[in-house]
Amino acid sequence: MQQTCRNPWCKQSFGITEEDSSLRESLAPVVAGKRFPLPQPTLCPDCRQQRRAAFLNEMHLYKRTCGLTGKNVLSDKDPEQPYIVYDQEVWYSDRWDALKFGREVDFSRPFFDQLKELSLVVPYPSRFTVPQFDENSEYTNYAGRNKNCYLIFDSDENRDCYDSYSLNGSVSCMDCYRVRRSELCYECIDCLQCYGSAYLQDCVNCSDSMFLKNCSGCKHCLYCININNKEYMVENKPVSKKDFEHIVTLLADRKHILAAQKHFQEWRLRFPEKFIHGVQNENVIGDYLLQSKNARHCFDGEKLWDTAHLYRTFMSVKNSMDCEATGEGERLYQCSTAGYGAYDVFFSANCLDQISNLFYCSFCFHSKNCFGCVGLNRKQHCILNRQYTEDDYERIVPRLIEYMQKTGEWGDFFPPALSLFAYNESIANDYYPLTEAQAKALGYRWKERDSREYAPPTFVPPASVGEVRDDVIQETLACGTCGRNYRIQAQELALLRSVRMPLPAECFFCRHHNRMRKRNPRHLWQRSCAKCKKELQTTYAPERPEIIYCEECYLKEVY
């Protein structure tokens, strides 16, 4: 079945497969014994994902005051917007009651208008972290159980880590992207259990190395591709320990590192790439997948089972569809951040911890059987934050769904007007960049840049970290790409000295986007294996210069 996307900036034709229709049909929720079908989507997969991602601001932080105590807090909600923000510890406490904002459903008005009004009066937590388990990690978001961390996002259980995204179980790492259980790593991407290394990508169990791609079990290696269990190698050839150490010693200043990056990007194109980033998968279509089965059009996930159109899952997900940032859940549909014991959650955002039978809810925790609620904790049988008996809840919700079916609201994720964030604050702008005019035409807000963040620098980063004095932490630097100001923290300086890397010449955001560009996009193309000519669906576009192999040919080449 073919559809035309209703997004005016898209209008592309997209197919709805029998598998997708079957999964969507199986996910139809049951309320008070009545089954409510989920309508076929009118937005293409990319535009559906774009809308969900527009409800997540993970990396832009502001200074605000707690709406209850007046305490200064750091928040991901723009102080120029009317939303009420509470300090996290206060928000999770019993010092306020979200039910006092409840109201009855008005069946003469669109439901989303009523939900918007509720969202403007219910307080939100200042950030999305786990304050009771964090230590000295205020400048983090969508993160938890971190200690002595600064500017890490979508990251858990780290210590002494900085300026990174999707970092988990790591120690003393900086400027990394999707790195797990690693230590003393710098500018690494999609790596696992690596140590004392820099500029690694798609590597496992590597240490004391630089500029590796698709390597495993390697030690003291440089400029190597597709090698396993090797030591003292340069450009895939063995060298003496003395020669290796001499070459690495030169890679300590900006000029040599930039030259090394350029050389490595050219060198790696001589070697084949596997069409998919992933292992231990069965019947999957997508990229960056691990230990998954029957996962279609899924990206950045592990332990997925019978799923479709999932993006960035953080734990096991089963029988789910059209979600961003979900984990430890089953029967999730059109959600943006939901998990940790989630079951039957529909059209909801930022809901976690033993949740079930939620519809159109946001920032609800330990709750079940709620519809159109905001900011609830340990509640059930609530509609628009109003408490009902179980009988009344089961009487009203079917009527409300039928009403939303008539208004055309049932079956879609929240409309753009309900996002707390400007489009260019959200992660949607990272994957689907829009102009200000395009974003506003779709109903999103736009955040103007703050001129105070673009002052002239008082310090220009030198060639090597050895030239930097301790008082650099008092200086203001300016990004060499976008001009945004940034500072070097004392702990960042200490780590850069330990790994012998120069101070960054770009702000956090530009460095983050540079790393994103080194990963493949969330889009699939048809290509054929360069060796056996087998047809493949891959995230390597046909015009890209990489040599692409199917899994069988790649394994024969590498092992």
Residue pairs with C-beta under 8 A, 6 or more apart in sequence:
1 15
1 16
1 21
1 40
2 13
2 14
2 15
2 16
3 13
3 14
3 15
3 16
3 40
3 41
3 42
3 44
4 11
4 12
4 13
4 14
5 11
5 12
5 13
5 14
5 42
5 43
5 44
5 47
6 42
6 43
7 43
7 44
7 47
7 442
8 441
8 442
9 434
9 438
9 441
9 442
10 43
10 44
10 46
10 47
12 44
14 44
14 45
16 40
16 41
17 296
19 296
19 308
20 296
20 308
20 309
20 321
21 40
23 306
23 307
23 308
23 319
23 321
24 38
24 40
24 321
24 333
25 37
25 38
26 319
27 38
27 319
27 320
27 321
27 331
27 333
28 35
28 36
28 37
28 38
29 35
29 36
29 38
29 344
29 346
29 357
29 359
30 36
31 357
31 394
31 397
31 398
31 401
32 394
32 395
32 397
32 398
34 398
36 398
36 401
36 405
36 410
38 333
38 411
39 410
39 411
41 48
41 322
41 411
43 51
45 297
45 309
45 322
46 432
46 522
46 523
48 309
48 322
48 334
48 413
49 309
49 311
49 322
49 324
49 431
49 432
49 522
50 428
50 431
50 432
51 413
51 414
51 416
51 428
52 322
52 323
52 324
52 334
52 335
52 336
52 349
52 413
53 311
53 324
53 336
53 426
53 427
53 428
53 430
53 431
53 432
54 416
54 419
54 421
54 423
54 426
54 428
54 444
55 336
55 349
55 350
55 414
55 418
55 419
55 420
55 421
55 426
56 142
56 324
56 325
56 336
56 337
56 349
56 421
56 426
56 427
56 428
57 76
57 77
57 141
57 420
57 421
57 425
57 426
57 427
58 76
58 128
58 141
58 142
58 153
58 154
58 165
58 427
59 141
59 153
59 165
59 427
59 508
59 509
59 512
60 76
60 78
60 421
60 425
60 447
61 74
61 75
61 76
61 127
61 139
61 141
62 74
62 75
62 76
62 77
62 78
62 79
63 72
63 73
63 74
63 75
63 79
64 72
64 73
64 74
64 75
64 77
64 79
64 85
64 126
65 71
65 72
65 73
66 72
66 73
66 85
66 86
66 87
66 90
66 126
67 84
67 85
67 86
67 123
68 86
68 87
68 90
68 95
68 96
68 123
69 86
69 87
69 90
71 87
71 90
73 85
73 87
73 88
73 126
74 126
74 127
74 138
74 139
75 85
75 126
75 127
76 126
76 127
76 128
76 141
76 421
77 83
77 85
77 124
77 126
77 420
77 421
78 421
78 422
78 425
78 447
81 420
82 120
83 119
83 120
83 124
83 420
84 121
84 122
84 123
84 124
85 123
85 124
85 125
85 126
86 96
86 123
86 124
86 125
86 126
87 126
88 125
88 126
88 127
88 129
88 131
89 131
89 132
90 96
91 123
91 124
91 125
91 126
91 375
92 125
92 131
92 377
96 123
98 122
98 123
98 373
98 374
98 375
98 376
98 377
98 379
98 385
99 376
99 379
99 382
99 385
99 386
99 387
101 118
101 121
101 122
101 374
101 385
102 382
102 384
102 385
102 386
102 387
103 114
103 117
103 118
103 384
103 385
103 386
104 384
104 386
105 111
105 114
105 372
105 383
105 384
105 396
105 400
106 114
107 399
107 400
107 403
110 407
110 409
111 360
111 372
111 400
111 403
111 404
111 407
111 409
112 409
112 414
112 415
112 417
112 418
114 372
114 384
115 360
115 372
115 374
115 384
115 414
115 418
116 417
116 418
118 372
118 374
118 384
118 385
119 362
119 374
119 418
119 420
122 374
122 375
122 385
123 375
124 363
124 375
124 420
125 363
127 140
127 141
128 141
128 142
128 143
128 337
128 350
129 137
129 140
129 141
129 142
129 143
129 144
130 144
130 145
133 144
133 145
134 140
134 143
134 144
134 145
134 146
134 147
135 146
135 147
135 148
136 147
136 148
136 149
137 143
137 146
137 147
137 148
137 149
137 150
137 152
139 149
139 150
139 151
140 146
140 149
140 150
140 151
140 152
140 153
140 155
141 153
142 153
142 154
142 155
142 325
142 337
143 149
143 152
143 153
143 154
143 155
143 156
144 156
144 157
145 156
145 157
146 152
146 155
146 156
146 157
146 158
146 159
146 161
147 158
147 159
147 160
148 159
148 160
148 491
149 155
149 158
149 159
149 160
149 161
149 162
150 161
150 162
150 163
150 489
150 491
150 492
151 162
151 163
151 164
151 508
152 158
152 161
152 162
152 163
152 164
152 165
152 167
153 164
153 165
153 166
154 165
154 166
154 312
154 325
155 161
155 164
155 165
155 166
155 167
155 168
156 168
156 169
157 168
157 169
158 167
158 168
158 169
158 170
158 171
158 173
159 170
159 171
159 172
160 171
160 172
160 491
160 495
161 167
161 170
161 171
161 172
161 173
161 174
161 176
162 173
162 174
162 175
162 489
162 491
162 492
162 495
163 174
163 175
163 492
163 504
163 508
163 511
163 512
164 173
164 174
164 175
164 176
164 177
164 179
165 176
165 177
165 178
165 512
165 515
166 177
166 178
166 179
166 312
167 173
167 176
167 178
167 179
167 180
168 179
168 180
168 181
169 180
169 181
170 176
170 179
170 180
170 181
170 182
170 183
170 185
171 182
171 183
171 184
172 183
172 184
172 495
172 498
173 179
173 182
173 183
173 184
173 185
173 186
173 188
174 185
174 186
174 492
174 495
174 496
174 499
175 186
175 187
175 504
175 511
175 515
176 182
176 185
176 186
176 187
176 188
176 189
176 191
176 515
177 188
177 189
177 190
177 512
177 515
177 516
177 519
178 189
178 190
178 191
178 288
178 300
179 185
179 188
179 189
179 190
179 191
179 192
179 194
180 191
180 192
180 193
181 192
181 193
182 188
182 191
182 192
182 193
182 194
182 195
183 194
183 195
183 196
184 195
184 196
184 197
184 498
184 499
185 191
185 194
185 195
185 196
185 197
185 198
185 200
186 197
186 198
186 199
186 495
186 496
186 499
186 501
187 198
187 199
187 501
187 515
188 194
188 197
188 198
188 199
188 200
188 201
188 203
189 200
189 201
189 202
189 515
189 518
189 519
190 201
190 202
190 203
190 277
190 288
190 519
191 197
191 200
191 201
191 202
191 203
191 204
191 206
192 203
192 204
192 205
193 204
193 205
194 200
194 203
194 204
194 205
194 206
194 207
195 206
195 207
195 208
196 207
196 208
196 499
197 203
197 206
197 207
197 208
197 209
197 210
197 212
198 210
198 211
198 499
198 501
199 210
199 211
199 212
199 260
199 261
199 264
200 206
200 209
200 210
200 211
200 212
200 213
200 215
201 212
201 213
201 214
201 518
202 213
202 214
202 277
203 212
203 213
203 214
203 215
203 216
203 218
204 215
204 216
204 217
205 216
205 217
205 218
206 212
206 215
206 216
206 217
206 218
206 219
206 221
207 218
207 219
207 220
208 219
208 220
209 215
209 218
209 219
209 220
209 221
209 222
209 224
210 222
210 223
210 248
210 251
210 260
211 222
211 223
211 224
211 260
211 261
211 264
212 218
212 221
212 222
212 223
212 224
212 225
213 224
213 225
213 226
213 264
213 268
213 271
214 225
214 226
214 271
214 273
214 274
214 558
215 221
215 224
215 225
215 226
215 227
215 228
215 230
216 228
216 229
217 228
217 229
217 230
218 224
218 227
218 228
218 229
218 230
218 231
218 233
219 230
219 231
219 232
220 231
220 232
220 233
220 241
220 244
221 227
221 230
221 231
221 232
221 233
221 234
222 233
222 234
222 235
222 244
222 247
222 248
223 234
223 235
223 236
223 260
223 263
223 264
223 267
224 230
224 233
224 234
224 235
224 236
225 236
225 267
225 268
225 270
225 271
226 236
226 271
226 272
226 557
226 558
227 233
227 236
227 558
228 558
228 559
230 238
232 238
232 239
232 240
232 241
232 244
233 239
234 243
234 244
234 247
235 267
239 247
250 256
251 257
251 260
252 464
252 465
252 466
252 500
252 501
252 502
253 463
253 464
253 502
254 461
254 463
254 464
254 502
254 505
255 463
257 501
257 502
269 545
269 546
269 547
270 547
271 547
272 530
272 531
272 546
272 547
272 548
272 549
272 553
272 554
272 557
273 540
273 546
273 547
273 548
273 549
273 554
274 548
274 549
274 550
274 551
274 554
275 527
275 529
275 536
275 537
275 538
275 540
275 548
275 549
275 550
275 551
275 554
276 284
276 286
276 287
276 289
276 538
276 539
276 551
277 287
277 288
277 289
277 520
278 284
278 287
278 288
278 289
278 290
278 292
279 290
279 291
280 290
280 291
281 289
281 290
281 291
281 292
281 293
281 295
282 292
282 293
282 294
283 293
283 294
283 295
284 292
284 293
284 294
284 295
284 296
284 298
284 304
285 295
285 296
285 297
285 298
285 524
285 537
286 295
286 296
286 297
286 298
286 299
286 301
286 524
287 299
287 300
287 520
287 522
287 524
287 538
287 539
288 299
288 300
288 301
288 519
288 520
289 295
289 298
289 299
289 300
289 301
289 302
289 304
290 301
290 302
290 303
291 302
291 303
292 298
292 301
292 302
292 303
292 304
292 305
292 307
293 304
293 305
293 306
294 305
294 306
294 307
295 301
295 304
295 305
295 306
295 307
295 308
295 310
296 307
296 308
296 309
297 308
297 309
297 524
298 304
298 307
298 308
298 309
298 310
298 311
298 313
299 310
299 311
299 312
299 522
300 311
300 312
300 313
301 307
301 310
301 311
301 312
301 313
301 317
302 313
302 316
303 313
303 315
303 316
303 317
304 310
304 313
304 316
304 317
304 318
305 316
305 317
305 318
305 319
306 318
306 319
307 317
307 318
307 319
307 320
307 321
308 321
308 322
309 321
309 322
309 323
310 317
310 320
310 321
310 322
310 323
310 324
310 326
311 323
311 324
311 325
311 522
312 324
312 325
313 323
313 325
313 326
313 327
314 325
314 326
314 327
314 328
314 339
315 327
315 328
315 329
315 339
315 340
316 327
316 328
317 323
317 326
317 327
317 328
317 329
317 330
317 332
317 339
318 329
318 330
318 331
319 330
319 331
320 326
320 329
320 330
320 331
320 332
320 333
321 332
321 333
321 334
322 333
322 334
322 335
322 413
323 332
323 333
323 334
323 335
323 336
323 338
324 335
324 336
324 337
325 336
325 337
325 338
326 332
326 335
326 337
326 338
326 339
326 342
327 339
327 340
328 339
328 340
328 341
328 342
329 338
329 339
329 340
329 341
329 342
329 343
329 345
330 342
330 343
331 343
331 344
331 345
332 338
332 339
332 342
332 345
332 346
333 345
333 346
333 347
334 346
334 347
334 412
334 413
335 342
335 345
335 346
335 347
335 348
335 349
335 351
336 348
336 349
336 350
336 413
337 349
337 350
337 351
337 352
338 345
338 348
338 349
338 350
338 351
338 352
338 355
339 352
340 352
340 353
340 354
341 353
341 354
341 355
342 351
342 352
342 355
342 356
343 355
343 356
343 357
344 356
344 357
344 358
345 351
345 355
345 356
345 357
345 358
345 361
346 358
346 359
346 360
347 359
347 360
347 412
347 413
347 414
348 358
348 359
348 360
348 361
348 362
348 364
349 361
349 362
349 363
349 414
350 362
350 363
351 358
351 361
351 362
351 363
351 364
351 365
351 367
352 365
353 365
353 366
354 366
354 368
355 364
355 365
355 366
355 367
355 368
356 368
356 369
357 368
357 369
357 370
358 364
358 367
358 368
358 369
358 370
358 371
358 373
359 370
359 371
359 372
359 397
359 401
360 371
360 372
360 414
361 367
361 370
361 371
361 372
361 373
361 374
361 376
362 373
362 374
362 375
362 414
363 374
363 375
363 376
364 370
364 373
364 374
364 375
364 376
364 377
364 379
365 376
365 377
365 378
366 377
366 378
367 373
367 376
367 377
367 378
367 379
367 380
367 382
368 380
369 380
369 381
369 382
369 390
369 393
370 376
370 379
370 380
370 381
370 382
370 383
371 382
371 383
371 384
371 393
371 397
371 400
372 383
372 384
372 400
373 379
373 382
373 383
373 384
373 385
374 385
375 385
376 382
376 385
379 387
381 387
381 388
381 389
381 390
381 392
381 393
382 388
382 393
383 393
383 396
383 397
383 400
388 396
401 410
404 410
405 411
415 443
416 423
416 442
416 443
416 444
417 443
419 426
419 444
419 445
421 445
422 439
422 444
422 445
422 446
422 447
423 429
423 434
423 439
423 442
423 444
423 445
423 446
424 436
424 439
424 446
424 447
425 447
430 513
430 516
431 521
431 522
434 442
434 444
436 446
439 445
439 446
440 446
453 484
453 485
454 478
454 483
454 484
454 485
455 476
455 478
455 485
456 478
457 475
457 476
457 477
457 478
457 485
458 475
458 476
458 477
459 472
459 475
459 476
459 477
460 477
461 468
461 477
461 502
461 503
461 504
461 505
462 468
462 502
462 503
463 502
464 502
465 493
465 496
465 497
465 500
465 501
465 502
465 503
468 493
468 503
470 490
470 493
472 488
472 493
472 503
473 487
473 488
473 489
473 490
473 493
475 487
475 488
476 485
476 487
477 485
477 486
477 487
477 488
477 503
478 484
478 485
478 486
479 485
479 486
479 505
479 506
479 507
479 509
479 510
480 505
480 506
481 506
481 507
481 510
482 506
482 507
482 509
482 510
484 507
484 509
484 510
485 507
486 504
486 507
486 508
488 503
493 503
496 502
496 503
504 511
506 514
520 539
520 540
521 539
522 539
523 539
523 541
524 537
524 538
524 539
525 537
525 538
525 539
525 540
525 541
525 542
526 535
526 536
526 537
526 542
527 535
527 536
527 538
527 540
527 542
527 548
528 534
528 535
528 536
529 536
529 548
529 549
529 550
529 553
530 547
530 548
530 549
531 549
531 550
531 553
531 557
532 550
532 552
532 553
534 550
534 553
536 548
536 550
538 548
540 546
540 548
549 557
